[in-house]
């Protein structure tokens, strides 16, 4: 059974090379070029579902925050405790 790097929890270097080789760097569907210092940000999408999603929504509502803000607070708190 072959692994699917798009769904594998541990993709390996080179798993996406064939896909990346087929991308036209001028195609705005795949590539967006921004000037340095133009306020570009890296965004990581976290998928939370089921009871965890409901729990996150409840915590956010209690705090008067968005779920993304709660996750950011949790990450900062975890980093402080790990130091």
N, C-alpha and C positions, 0 to 999 in steps of 0.2 A: 504494500500500500504506500503510495507516494505521499509526501507531506505537501500541504498547501501553505506557502509562506504567508498568505494573507490572513489565515486563521490560526496558524501555529503560534503557540504561546512563546516559542523560542526561535524566531527566525534567525538565520545564519548569514554571515557576510556572503554576498554574491547571490542570495536568493532572489533579488529583484533586478539583477543586472539585465536580463533579457527584456524586462518591461521598460527599464530606464533607457536602454539603448534605442527603443522604438519611439521615444518621446521627441517631438520636434521642439527645440528650445525656443522657437518663435511662436508656439501655439499658446495663447493666453489661457486656454483651458487647463494646462498643466504647469505653466511657468509664469510667475509674476515677478517682474524686475522692479526693484525700488531703489531709490538713491540712498546712499549711506546717510545715516542721521535723519531719515525721513519719518522717524517714529515707528519703524517696523517692529513688530512683536512676534514672538514665537508663541503659538497657541497649541496646547496639548488638550486633546479631547478625551475626557474620562467618561466611560459608560457605566452608569449606575442604574440598576433595575430592581424590580420586585420590592421587597420590604426595605431594603437599603435605600432605594429611591424615596419611598414614602417617609422613612426616618429622616433623610436629608431635607425633604420639603418641610417636615414638621419643625426641625431645628431652625431652618432658615426663617420660617414664619414667626417662631417664638423670638428670634433675635431681630426681626425686622430687616433681614438681609436677603440677598439672592443666594441660591444654592452655591453658585461659584464662589461667592465671598466666604461662605462657611467652609468650603473645601480649602480655600487659600489660608484661612485662619487655622484650620487643623494642621496643614502642612507646616506653617510657621511655628506652631506650638510643638509639633513633633520634632522639628529641627532643634528648637531650644532645649528640649529634654534629652536629645541624643548627644548634645555637645558636652 
